Amino acid sequence: MVSVNITNFRKSIFSILEQTVKHNDIVSVNTKVGNAVIMSEDDYNGLIETLHLSSIPKMKETIMEGLKTPLSKCVSEDKVVW
């Protein structure tokens, strides 16, 4: 995580945001009243999706079971079995 004070953030906002989007850097912007975190939209959407999936009862167990399933049991010759 990159940490920057608000003054330097204002001076470099375009380049900081560009780095955040291109390289998925997370930026902590420090101010006198508190800090803010900036992340790419892709990272944010992934975080929200993870939180959503984690909120579904037994979803973790289902995912873990799926990870243990051999690929040969997931794919047939003519189609993918979901």
PDB file of N, CA, C and O in Angstrom:
ATOM      1  N   MET A   1       0.851  -1.177   0.000  1.00  0.00           N
ATOM      2  CA  MET A   1       0.000   0.000   0.000  1.00  0.00           C
ATOM      3  C   MET A   1       0.892   1.234   0.000  1.00  0.00           C
ATOM      4  O   MET A   1       1.851   1.334   0.766  1.00  0.00           O
ATOM      5  N   VAL A   2       0.557   2.150  -0.861  1.00  0.00           N
ATOM      6  CA  VAL A   2       1.273   3.418  -0.958  1.00  0.00           C
ATOM      7  C   VAL A   2       0.591   4.410  -0.018  1.00  0.00           C
ATOM      8  O   VAL A   2      -0.637   4.464   0.047  1.00  0.00           O
ATOM      9  N   SER A   3       1.373   5.178   0.695  1.00  0.00           N
ATOM     10  CA  SER A   3       0.824   6.181   1.597  1.00  0.00           C
ATOM     11  C   SER A   3       1.304   7.564   1.148  1.00  0.00           C
ATOM     12  O   SER A   3       2.486   7.766   0.872  1.00  0.00           O
ATOM     13  N   VAL A   4       0.372   8.501   1.082  1.00  0.00           N
ATOM     14  CA  VAL A   4       0.710   9.853   0.625  1.00  0.00           C
ATOM     15  C   VAL A   4      -0.111  10.857   1.427  1.00  0.00           C
ATOM     16  O   VAL A   4      -1.261  10.592   1.779  1.00  0.00           O
ATOM     17  N   ASN A   5       0.491  12.012   1.713  1.00  0.00           N
ATOM     18  CA  ASN A   5      -0.287  13.042   2.400  1.00  0.00           C
ATOM     19  C   ASN A   5      -1.128  13.799   1.379  1.00  0.00           C
ATOM     20  O   ASN A   5      -0.875  13.736   0.176  1.00  0.00           O
ATOM     21  N   ILE A   6      -2.113  14.501   1.868  1.00  0.00           N
ATOM     22  CA  ILE A   6      -3.083  15.145   0.986  1.00  0.00           C
ATOM     23  C   ILE A   6      -2.438  16.183   0.070  1.00  0.00           C
ATOM     24  O   ILE A   6      -2.859  16.339  -1.077  1.00  0.00           O
ATOM     25  N   THR A   7      -1.431  16.886   0.555  1.00  0.00           N
ATOM     26  CA  THR A   7      -0.762  17.900  -0.268  1.00  0.00           C
ATOM     27  C   THR A   7      -0.095  17.255  -1.477  1.00  0.00           C
ATOM     28  O   THR A   7      -0.250  17.729  -2.602  1.00  0.00           O
ATOM     29  N   ASN A   8       0.649  16.172  -1.245  1.00  0.00           N
ATOM     30  CA  ASN A   8       1.302  15.488  -2.358  1.00  0.00           C
ATOM     31  C   ASN A   8       0.290  14.779  -3.256  1.00  0.00           C
ATOM     32  O   ASN A   8       0.507  14.654  -4.462  1.00  0.00           O
ATOM     33  N   PHE A   9      -0.805  14.319  -2.674  1.00  0.00           N
ATOM     34  CA  PHE A   9      -1.852  13.701  -3.480  1.00  0.00           C
ATOM     35  C   PHE A   9      -2.435  14.721  -4.451  1.00  0.00           C
ATOM     36  O   PHE A   9      -2.618  14.418  -5.630  1.00  0.00           O
ATOM     37  N   ARG A  10      -2.730  15.938  -3.964  1.00  0.00           N
ATOM     38  CA  ARG A  10      -3.271  16.991  -4.832  1.00  0.00           C
ATOM     39  C   ARG A  10      -2.309  17.300  -5.976  1.00  0.00           C
ATOM     40  O   ARG A  10      -2.729  17.486  -7.117  1.00  0.00           O
ATOM     41  N   LYS A  11      -1.022  17.355  -5.663  1.00  0.00           N
ATOM     42  CA  LYS A  11      -0.016  17.680  -6.687  1.00  0.00           C
ATOM     43  C   LYS A  11       0.090  16.592  -7.746  1.00  0.00           C
ATOM     44  O   LYS A  11       0.379  16.884  -8.907  1.00  0.00           O
ATOM     45  N   SER A  12      -0.139  15.359  -7.363  1.00  0.00           N
ATOM     46  CA  SER A  12       0.112  14.223  -8.259  1.00  0.00           C
ATOM     47  C   SER A  12      -1.125  13.373  -8.512  1.00  0.00           C
ATOM     48  O   SER A  12      -0.999  12.189  -8.826  1.00  0.00           O
ATOM     49  N   ILE A  13      -2.291  13.935  -8.385  1.00  0.00           N
ATOM     50  CA  ILE A  13      -3.513  13.142  -8.438  1.00  0.00           C
ATOM     51  C   ILE A  13      -3.623  12.301  -9.712  1.00  0.00           C
ATOM     52  O   ILE A  13      -3.983  11.126  -9.644  1.00  0.00           O
ATOM     53  N   PHE A  14      -3.318  12.892 -10.874  1.00  0.00           N
ATOM     54  CA  PHE A  14      -3.468  12.141 -12.113  1.00  0.00           C
ATOM     55  C   PHE A  14      -2.536  10.936 -12.147  1.00  0.00           C
ATOM     56  O   PHE A  14      -2.972   9.827 -12.454  1.00  0.00           O
ATOM     57  N   SER A  15      -1.266  11.138 -11.836  1.00  0.00           N
ATOM     58  CA  SER A  15      -0.311  10.026 -11.908  1.00  0.00           C
ATOM     59  C   SER A  15      -0.607   8.964 -10.838  1.00  0.00           C
ATOM     60  O   SER A  15      -0.437   7.771 -11.089  1.00  0.00           O
ATOM     61  N   ILE A  16      -1.045   9.389  -9.660  1.00  0.00           N
ATOM     62  CA  ILE A  16      -1.389   8.427  -8.600  1.00  0.00           C
ATOM     63  C   ILE A  16      -2.586   7.586  -9.025  1.00  0.00           C
ATOM     64  O   ILE A  16      -2.573   6.366  -8.861  1.00  0.00           O
ATOM     65  N   LEU A  17      -3.621   8.224  -9.570  1.00  0.00           N
ATOM     66  CA  LEU A  17      -4.796   7.478 -10.009  1.00  0.00           C
ATOM     67  C   LEU A  17      -4.471   6.567 -11.182  1.00  0.00           C
ATOM     68  O   LEU A  17      -4.991   5.454 -11.268  1.00  0.00           O
ATOM     69  N   GLU A  18      -3.623   7.026 -12.075  1.00  0.00           N
ATOM     70  CA  GLU A  18      -3.210   6.199 -13.214  1.00  0.00           C
ATOM     71  C   GLU A  18      -2.475   4.942 -12.733  1.00  0.00           C
ATOM     72  O   GLU A  18      -2.724   3.849 -13.241  1.00  0.00           O
ATOM     73  N   GLN A  19      -1.574   5.092 -11.760  1.00  0.00           N
ATOM     74  CA  GLN A  19      -0.853   3.949 -11.189  1.00  0.00           C
ATOM     75  C   GLN A  19      -1.816   3.007 -10.475  1.00  0.00           C
ATOM     76  O   GLN A  19      -1.667   1.786 -10.536  1.00  0.00           O
ATOM     77  N   THR A  20      -2.797   3.584  -9.804  1.00  0.00           N
ATOM     78  CA  THR A  20      -3.785   2.774  -9.089  1.00  0.00           C
ATOM     79  C   THR A  20      -4.556   1.892 -10.063  1.00  0.00           C
ATOM     80  O   THR A  20      -4.776   0.710  -9.799  1.00  0.00           O
ATOM     81  N   VAL A  21      -4.962   2.464 -11.179  1.00  0.00           N
ATOM     82  CA  VAL A  21      -5.734   1.716 -12.163  1.00  0.00           C
ATOM     83  C   VAL A  21      -4.855   0.717 -12.911  1.00  0.00           C
ATOM     84  O   VAL A  21      -5.236  -0.442 -13.068  1.00  0.00           O
ATOM     85  N   LYS A  22      -3.680   1.154 -13.373  1.00  0.00           N
ATOM     86  CA  LYS A  22      -2.813   0.286 -14.180  1.00  0.00           C
ATOM     87  C   LYS A  22      -2.202  -0.862 -13.386  1.00  0.00           C
ATOM     88  O   LYS A  22      -2.094  -1.978 -13.895  1.00  0.00           O
ATOM     89  N   HIS A  23      -1.805  -0.599 -12.152  1.00  0.00           N
ATOM     90  CA  HIS A  23      -1.036  -1.574 -11.383  1.00  0.00           C
ATOM     91  C   HIS A  23      -1.750  -2.066 -10.124  1.00  0.00           C
ATOM     92  O   HIS A  23      -1.157  -2.758  -9.296  1.00  0.00           O
ATOM     93  N   ASN A  24      -3.021  -1.704  -9.988  1.00  0.00           N
ATOM     94  CA  ASN A  24      -3.814  -2.112  -8.826  1.00  0.00           C
ATOM     95  C   ASN A  24      -3.157  -1.726  -7.503  1.00  0.00           C
ATOM     96  O   ASN A  24      -3.286  -2.439  -6.508  1.00  0.00           O
ATOM     97  N   ASP A  25      -2.462  -0.611  -7.496  1.00  0.00           N
ATOM     98  CA  ASP A  25      -1.906  -0.094  -6.245  1.00  0.00           C
ATOM     99  C   ASP A  25      -3.055   0.423  -5.381  1.00  0.00           C
ATOM    100  O   ASP A  25      -4.017   1.000  -5.890  1.00  0.00           O
ATOM    101  N   ILE A  26      -2.947   0.214  -4.089  1.00  0.00           N
ATOM    102  CA  ILE A  26      -3.895   0.793  -3.139  1.00  0.00           C
ATOM    103  C   ILE A  26      -3.190   1.970  -2.486  1.00  0.00           C
ATOM    104  O   ILE A  26      -2.039   1.851  -2.065  1.00  0.00           O
ATOM    105  N   VAL A  27      -3.865   3.094  -2.400  1.00  0.00           N
ATOM    106  CA  VAL A  27      -3.263   4.323  -1.897  1.00  0.00           C
ATOM    107  C   VAL A  27      -3.991   4.773  -0.637  1.00  0.00           C
ATOM    108  O   VAL A  27      -5.218   4.867  -0.618  1.00  0.00           O
ATOM    109  N   SER A  28      -3.234   5.045   0.401  1.00  0.00           N
ATOM    110  CA  SER A  28      -3.774   5.644   1.613  1.00  0.00           C
ATOM    111  C   SER A  28      -3.445   7.125   1.568  1.00  0.00           C
ATOM    112  O   SER A  28      -2.276   7.507   1.513  1.00  0.00           O
ATOM    113  N   VAL A  29      -4.477   7.957   1.592  1.00  0.00           N
ATOM    114  CA  VAL A  29      -4.289   9.410   1.578  1.00  0.00           C
ATOM    115  C   VAL A  29      -4.499   9.899   3.003  1.00  0.00           C
ATOM    116  O   VAL A  29      -5.574   9.734   3.579  1.00  0.00           O
ATOM    117  N   ASN A  30      -3.458  10.501   3.560  1.00  0.00           N
ATOM    118  CA  ASN A  30      -3.483  10.949   4.951  1.00  0.00           C
ATOM    119  C   ASN A  30      -3.844  12.426   5.032  1.00  0.00           C
ATOM    120  O   ASN A  30      -3.255  13.264   4.349  1.00  0.00           O
ATOM    121  N   THR A  31      -4.830  12.731   5.885  1.00  0.00           N
ATOM    122  CA  THR A  31      -5.223  14.120   6.118  1.00  0.00           C
ATOM    123  C   THR A  31      -5.231  14.384   7.620  1.00  0.00           C
ATOM    124  O   THR A  31      -5.051  13.468   8.423  1.00  0.00           O
ATOM    125  N   LYS A  32      -5.437  15.619   7.982  1.00  0.00           N
ATOM    126  CA  LYS A  32      -5.479  15.974   9.403  1.00  0.00           C
ATOM    127  C   LYS A  32      -6.691  15.378  10.113  1.00  0.00           C
ATOM    128  O   LYS A  32      -6.638  15.111  11.313  1.00  0.00           O
ATOM    129  N   VAL A  33      -7.766  15.172   9.389  1.00  0.00           N
ATOM    130  CA  VAL A  33      -8.992  14.672  10.012  1.00  0.00           C
ATOM    131  C   VAL A  33      -9.169  13.161   9.879  1.00  0.00           C
ATOM    132  O   VAL A  33     -10.124  12.605  10.422  1.00  0.00           O
ATOM    133  N   GLY A  34      -8.273  12.495   9.175  1.00  0.00           N
ATOM    134  CA  GLY A  34      -8.361  11.044   8.993  1.00  0.00           C
ATOM    135  C   GLY A  34      -7.788  10.631   7.653  1.00  0.00           C
ATOM    136  O   GLY A  34      -7.285  11.462   6.897  1.00  0.00           O
ATOM    137  N   ASN A  35      -7.868   9.366   7.372  1.00  0.00           N
ATOM    138  CA  ASN A  35      -7.294   8.827   6.146  1.00  0.00           C
ATOM    139  C   ASN A  35      -8.384   8.300   5.231  1.00  0.00           C
ATOM    140  O   ASN A  35      -9.470   7.935   5.679  1.00  0.00           O
ATOM    141  N   ALA A  36      -8.075   8.266   3.939  1.00  0.00           N
ATOM    142  CA  ALA A  36      -8.966   7.678   2.940  1.00  0.00           C
ATOM    143  C   ALA A  36      -8.150   6.679   2.131  1.00  0.00           C
ATOM    144  O   ALA A  36      -6.936   6.823   1.990  1.00  0.00           O
ATOM    145  N   VAL A  37      -8.823   5.674   1.607  1.00  0.00           N
ATOM    146  CA  VAL A  37      -8.155   4.660   0.801  1.00  0.00           C
ATOM    147  C   VAL A  37      -8.702   4.743  -0.612  1.00  0.00           C
ATOM    148  O   VAL A  37      -9.912   4.837  -0.819  1.00  0.00           O
ATOM    149  N   ILE A  38      -7.795   4.707  -1.585  1.00  0.00           N
ATOM    150  CA  ILE A  38      -8.174   4.740  -2.992  1.00  0.00           C
ATOM    151  C   ILE A  38      -7.720   3.427  -3.623  1.00  0.00           C
ATOM    152  O   ILE A  38      -6.583   2.992  -3.442  1.00  0.00           O
ATOM    153  N   MET A  39      -8.629   2.808  -4.364  1.00  0.00           N
ATOM    154  CA  MET A  39      -8.289   1.564  -5.064  1.00  0.00           C
ATOM    155  C   MET A  39      -8.952   1.584  -6.431  1.00  0.00           C
ATOM    156  O   MET A  39      -9.860   2.379  -6.676  1.00  0.00           O
ATOM    157  N   SER A  40      -8.499   0.711  -7.318  1.00  0.00           N
ATOM    158  CA  SER A  40      -9.087   0.643  -8.649  1.00  0.00           C
ATOM    159  C   SER A  40     -10.520   0.121  -8.556  1.00  0.00           C
ATOM    160  O   SER A  40     -10.894  -0.546  -7.591  1.00  0.00           O
ATOM    161  N   GLU A  41     -11.298   0.434  -9.562  1.00  0.00           N
ATOM    162  CA  GLU A  41     -12.673  -0.053  -9.600  1.00  0.00           C
ATOM    163  C   GLU A  41     -12.700  -1.581  -9.669  1.00  0.00           C
ATOM    164  O   GLU A  41     -13.565  -2.212  -9.061  1.00  0.00           O
ATOM    165  N   ASP A  42     -11.761  -2.179 -10.407  1.00  0.00           N
ATOM    166  CA  ASP A  42     -11.693  -3.642 -10.475  1.00  0.00           C
ATOM    167  C   ASP A  42     -11.464  -4.249  -9.098  1.00  0.00           C
ATOM    168  O   ASP A  42     -12.123  -5.219  -8.725  1.00  0.00           O
ATOM    169  N   ASP A  43     -10.518  -3.671  -8.335  1.00  0.00           N
ATOM    170  CA  ASP A  43     -10.259  -4.172  -6.985  1.00  0.00           C
ATOM    171  C   ASP A  43     -11.485  -3.994  -6.091  1.00  0.00           C
ATOM    172  O   ASP A  43     -11.833  -4.890  -5.322  1.00  0.00           O
ATOM    173  N   TYR A  44     -12.132  -2.847  -6.195  1.00  0.00           N
ATOM    174  CA  TYR A  44     -13.330  -2.581  -5.397  1.00  0.00           C
ATOM    175  C   TYR A  44     -14.430  -3.595  -5.724  1.00  0.00           C
ATOM    176  O   TYR A  44     -15.039  -4.170  -4.823  1.00  0.00           O
ATOM    177  N   ASN A  45     -14.678  -3.809  -7.020  1.00  0.00           N
ATOM    178  CA  ASN A  45     -15.717  -4.758  -7.414  1.00  0.00           C
ATOM    179  C   ASN A  45     -15.396  -6.169  -6.931  1.00  0.00           C
ATOM    180  O   ASN A  45     -16.292  -6.896  -6.502  1.00  0.00           O
ATOM    181  N   GLY A  46     -14.121  -6.560  -6.998  1.00  0.00           N
ATOM    182  CA  GLY A  46     -13.715  -7.868  -6.489  1.00  0.00           C
ATOM    183  C   GLY A  46     -13.943  -7.989  -4.995  1.00  0.00           C
ATOM    184  O   GLY A  46     -14.392  -9.029  -4.513  1.00  0.00           O
ATOM    185  N   LEU A  47     -13.637  -6.934  -4.265  1.00  0.00           N
ATOM    186  CA  LEU A  47     -13.843  -6.927  -2.818  1.00  0.00           C
ATOM    187  C   LEU A  47     -15.327  -7.053  -2.474  1.00  0.00           C
ATOM    188  O   LEU A  47     -15.705  -7.822  -1.592  1.00  0.00           O
ATOM    189  N   ILE A  48     -16.152  -6.298  -3.172  1.00  0.00           N
ATOM    190  CA  ILE A  48     -17.598  -6.348  -2.932  1.00  0.00           C
ATOM    191  C   ILE A  48     -18.148  -7.729  -3.277  1.00  0.00           C
ATOM    192  O   ILE A  48     -18.989  -8.256  -2.550  1.00  0.00           O
ATOM    193  N   GLU A  49     -17.683  -8.323  -4.382  1.00  0.00           N
ATOM    194  CA  GLU A  49     -18.146  -9.659  -4.750  1.00  0.00           C
ATOM    195  C   GLU A  49     -17.735 -10.686  -3.696  1.00  0.00           C
ATOM    196  O   GLU A  49     -18.521 -11.564  -3.340  1.00  0.00           O
ATOM    197  N   THR A  50     -16.502 -10.575  -3.196  1.00  0.00           N
ATOM    198  CA  THR A  50     -16.035 -11.486  -2.151  1.00  0.00           C
ATOM    199  C   THR A  50     -16.888 -11.345  -0.897  1.00  0.00           C
ATOM    200  O   THR A  50     -17.275 -12.347  -0.295  1.00  0.00           O
ATOM    201  N   LEU A  51     -17.182 -10.119  -0.500  1.00  0.00           N
ATOM    202  CA  LEU A  51     -18.039  -9.903   0.669  1.00  0.00           C
ATOM    203  C   LEU A  51     -19.430 -10.496   0.451  1.00  0.00           C
ATOM    204  O   LEU A  51     -20.005 -11.109   1.350  1.00  0.00           O
ATOM    205  N   HIS A  52     -19.955 -10.305  -0.746  1.00  0.00           N
ATOM    206  CA  HIS A  52     -21.283 -10.854  -1.052  1.00  0.00           C
ATOM    207  C   HIS A  52     -21.266 -12.384  -0.965  1.00  0.00           C
ATOM    208  O   HIS A  52     -22.128 -12.983  -0.323  1.00  0.00           O
ATOM    209  N   LEU A  53     -20.285 -13.008  -1.613  1.00  0.00           N
ATOM    210  CA  LEU A  53     -20.209 -14.467  -1.590  1.00  0.00           C
ATOM    211  C   LEU A  53     -20.002 -14.992  -0.174  1.00  0.00           C
ATOM    212  O   LEU A  53     -20.538 -16.038   0.192  1.00  0.00           O
ATOM    213  N   SER A  54     -19.226 -14.265   0.615  1.00  0.00           N
ATOM    214  CA  SER A  54     -18.981 -14.670   1.998  1.00  0.00           C
ATOM    215  C   SER A  54     -20.232 -14.579   2.855  1.00  0.00           C
ATOM    216  O   SER A  54     -20.330 -15.246   3.886  1.00  0.00           O
ATOM    217  N   SER A  55     -21.180 -13.766   2.442  1.00  0.00           N
ATOM    218  CA  SER A  55     -22.402 -13.599   3.226  1.00  0.00           C
ATOM    219  C   SER A  55     -23.432 -14.698   2.964  1.00  0.00           C
ATOM    220  O   SER A  55     -24.410 -14.818   3.701  1.00  0.00           O
ATOM    221  N   ILE A  56     -23.220 -15.493   1.927  1.00  0.00           N
ATOM    222  CA  ILE A  56     -24.162 -16.561   1.583  1.00  0.00           C
ATOM    223  C   ILE A  56     -23.841 -17.789   2.439  1.00  0.00           C
ATOM    224  O   ILE A  56     -22.717 -18.291   2.412  1.00  0.00           O
ATOM    225  N   PRO A  57     -24.829 -18.272   3.200  1.00  0.00           N
ATOM    226  CA  PRO A  57     -24.574 -19.432   4.055  1.00  0.00           C
ATOM    227  C   PRO A  57     -24.029 -20.621   3.258  1.00  0.00           C
ATOM    228  O   PRO A  57     -24.528 -20.946   2.181  1.00  0.00           O
ATOM    229  N   LYS A  58     -23.022 -21.244   3.800  1.00  0.00           N
ATOM    230  CA  LYS A  58     -22.381 -22.441   3.248  1.00  0.00           C
ATOM    231  C   LYS A  58     -21.663 -22.229   1.919  1.00  0.00           C
ATOM    232  O   LYS A  58     -21.237 -23.202   1.296  1.00  0.00           O
ATOM    233  N   MET A  59     -21.517 -20.978   1.467  1.00  0.00           N
ATOM    234  CA  MET A  59     -20.837 -20.728   0.192  1.00  0.00           C
ATOM    235  C   MET A  59     -19.362 -21.116   0.282  1.00  0.00           C
ATOM    236  O   MET A  59     -18.815 -21.686  -0.662  1.00  0.00           O
ATOM    237  N   LYS A  60     -18.714 -20.813   1.407  1.00  0.00           N
ATOM    238  CA  LYS A  60     -17.304 -21.149   1.553  1.00  0.00           C
ATOM    239  C   LYS A  60     -17.093 -22.658   1.421  1.00  0.00           C
ATOM    240  O   LYS A  60     -16.167 -23.109   0.747  1.00  0.00           O
ATOM    241  N   GLU A  61     -17.956 -23.423   2.065  1.00  0.00           N
ATOM    242  CA  GLU A  61     -17.839 -24.877   1.995  1.00  0.00           C
ATOM    243  C   GLU A  61     -18.044 -25.380   0.567  1.00  0.00           C
ATOM    244  O   GLU A  61     -17.349 -26.294   0.123  1.00  0.00           O
ATOM    245  N   THR A  62     -18.994 -24.784  -0.149  1.00  0.00           N
ATOM    246  CA  THR A  62     -19.258 -25.178  -1.530  1.00  0.00           C
ATOM    247  C   THR A  62     -18.051 -24.883  -2.413  1.00  0.00           C
ATOM    248  O   THR A  62     -17.678 -25.701  -3.254  1.00  0.00           O
ATOM    249  N   ILE A  63     -17.440 -23.716  -2.223  1.00  0.00           N
ATOM    250  CA  ILE A  63     -16.256 -23.352  -3.006  1.00  0.00           C
ATOM    251  C   ILE A  63     -15.105 -24.291  -2.682  1.00  0.00           C
ATOM    252  O   ILE A  63     -14.416 -24.757  -3.590  1.00  0.00           O
ATOM    253  N   MET A  64     -14.886 -24.575  -1.407  1.00  0.00           N
ATOM    254  CA  MET A  64     -13.793 -25.465  -1.012  1.00  0.00           C
ATOM    255  C   MET A  64     -14.012 -26.869  -1.590  1.00  0.00           C
ATOM    256  O   MET A  64     -13.061 -27.516  -2.028  1.00  0.00           O
ATOM    257  N   GLU A  65     -15.248 -27.330  -1.590  1.00  0.00           N
ATOM    258  CA  GLU A  65     -15.567 -28.634  -2.171  1.00  0.00           C
ATOM    259  C   GLU A  65     -15.279 -28.626  -3.671  1.00  0.00           C
ATOM    260  O   GLU A  65     -14.733 -29.587  -4.213  1.00  0.00           O
ATOM    261  N   GLY A  66     -15.645 -27.553  -4.322  1.00  0.00           N
ATOM    262  CA  GLY A  66     -15.393 -27.428  -5.760  1.00  0.00           C
ATOM    263  C   GLY A  66     -13.911 -27.424  -6.088  1.00  0.00           C
ATOM    264  O   GLY A  66     -13.499 -27.986  -7.102  1.00  0.00           O
ATOM    265  N   LEU A  67     -13.098 -26.790  -5.231  1.00  0.00           N
ATOM    266  CA  LEU A  67     -11.654 -26.762  -5.459  1.00  0.00           C
ATOM    267  C   LEU A  67     -11.039 -28.154  -5.344  1.00  0.00           C
ATOM    268  O   LEU A  67     -10.016 -28.435  -5.969  1.00  0.00           O
ATOM    269  N   LYS A  68     -11.653 -29.016  -4.556  1.00  0.00           N
ATOM    270  CA  LYS A  68     -11.139 -30.379  -4.362  1.00  0.00           C
ATOM    271  C   LYS A  68     -11.608 -31.339  -5.458  1.00  0.00           C
ATOM    272  O   LYS A  68     -11.078 -32.443  -5.585  1.00  0.00           O
ATOM    273  N   THR A  69     -12.598 -30.921  -6.245  1.00  0.00           N
ATOM    274  CA  THR A  69     -13.142 -31.785  -7.279  1.00  0.00           C
ATOM    275  C   THR A  69     -12.171 -31.875  -8.450  1.00  0.00           C
ATOM    276  O   THR A  69     -11.748 -30.848  -8.980  1.00  0.00           O
ATOM    277  N   PRO A  70     -11.813 -33.093  -8.860  1.00  0.00           N
ATOM    278  CA  PRO A  70     -10.910 -33.236 -10.006  1.00  0.00           C
ATOM    279  C   PRO A  70     -11.523 -32.629 -11.267  1.00  0.00           C
ATOM    280  O   PRO A  70     -12.735 -32.702 -11.470  1.00  0.00           O
ATOM    281  N   LEU A  71     -10.697 -32.040 -12.097  1.00  0.00           N
ATOM    282  CA  LEU A  71     -11.161 -31.412 -13.326  1.00  0.00           C
ATOM    283  C   LEU A  71     -11.900 -32.411 -14.213  1.00  0.00           C
ATOM    284  O   LEU A  71     -12.848 -32.043 -14.906  1.00  0.00           O
ATOM    285  N   SER A  72     -11.472 -33.666 -14.195  1.00  0.00           N
ATOM    286  CA  SER A  72     -12.119 -34.689 -15.019  1.00  0.00           C
ATOM    287  C   SER A  72     -13.591 -34.882 -14.656  1.00  0.00           C
ATOM    288  O   SER A  72     -14.375 -35.340 -15.487  1.00  0.00           O
ATOM    289  N   LYS A  73     -13.970 -34.544 -13.439  1.00  0.00           N
ATOM    290  CA  LYS A  73     -15.367 -34.662 -13.027  1.00  0.00           C
ATOM    291  C   LYS A  73     -16.168 -33.395 -13.352  1.00  0.00           C
ATOM    292  O   LYS A  73     -17.391 -33.374 -13.214  1.00  0.00           O
ATOM    293  N   CYS A  74     -15.479 -32.362 -13.779  1.00  0.00           N
ATOM    294  CA  CYS A  74     -16.144 -31.094 -14.090  1.00  0.00           C
ATOM    295  C   CYS A  74     -16.364 -30.898 -15.578  1.00  0.00           C
ATOM    296  O   CYS A  74     -17.208 -30.097 -15.979  1.00  0.00           O
ATOM    297  N   VAL A  75     -15.608 -31.627 -16.411  1.00  0.00           N
ATOM    298  CA  VAL A  75     -15.649 -31.405 -17.850  1.00  0.00           C
ATOM    299  C   VAL A  75     -15.978 -32.716 -18.542  1.00  0.00           C
ATOM    300  O   VAL A  75     -15.353 -33.746 -18.286  1.00  0.00           O
ATOM    301  N   SER A  76     -16.979 -32.662 -19.432  1.00  0.00           N
ATOM    302  CA  SER A  76     -17.258 -33.819 -20.274  1.00  0.00           C
ATOM    303  C   SER A  76     -16.698 -33.517 -21.657  1.00  0.00           C
ATOM    304  O   SER A  76     -16.239 -32.404 -21.909  1.00  0.00           O
ATOM    305  N   GLU A  77     -16.731 -34.492 -22.550  1.00  0.00           N
ATOM    306  CA  GLU A  77     -16.154 -34.293 -23.875  1.00  0.00           C
ATOM    307  C   GLU A  77     -16.888 -33.234 -24.678  1.00  0.00           C
ATOM    308  O   GLU A  77     -16.257 -32.511 -25.449  1.00  0.00           O
ATOM    309  N   ASP A  78     -18.197 -33.118 -24.524  1.00  0.00           N
ATOM    310  CA  ASP A  78     -18.961 -32.216 -25.354  1.00  0.00           C
ATOM    311  C   ASP A  78     -19.363 -30.909 -24.681  1.00  0.00           C
ATOM    312  O   ASP A  78     -19.759 -29.971 -25.373  1.00  0.00           O
ATOM    313  N   LYS A  79     -19.275 -30.817 -23.353  1.00  0.00           N
ATOM    314  CA  LYS A  79     -19.668 -29.559 -22.705  1.00  0.00           C
ATOM    315  C   LYS A  79     -19.093 -29.489 -21.297  1.00  0.00           C
ATOM    316  O   LYS A  79     -18.684 -30.495 -20.719  1.00  0.00           O
ATOM    317  N   VAL A  80     -19.075 -28.282 -20.767  1.00  0.00           N
ATOM    318  CA  VAL A  80     -18.645 -28.064 -19.398  1.00  0.00           C
ATOM    319  C   VAL A  80     -19.839 -28.283 -18.493  1.00  0.00           C
ATOM    320  O   VAL A  80     -20.930 -27.791 -18.781  1.00  0.00           O
ATOM    321  N   VAL A  81     -19.654 -29.003 -17.418  1.00  0.00           N
ATOM    322  CA  VAL A  81     -20.710 -29.274 -16.456  1.00  0.00           C
ATOM    323  C   VAL A  81     -20.553 -28.308 -15.281  1.00  0.00           C
ATOM    324  O   VAL A  81     -19.546 -28.339 -14.573  1.00  0.00           O
ATOM    325  N   TRP A  82     -21.547 -27.458 -15.080  1.00  0.00           N
ATOM    326  CA  TRP A  82     -21.483 -26.501 -13.978  1.00  0.00           C
ATOM    327  C   TRP A  82     -22.282 -27.065 -12.890  1.00  0.00           C
ATOM    328  O   TRP A  82     -22.397 -26.452 -11.828  1.00  0.00           O
TER     329      TRP A  82
END
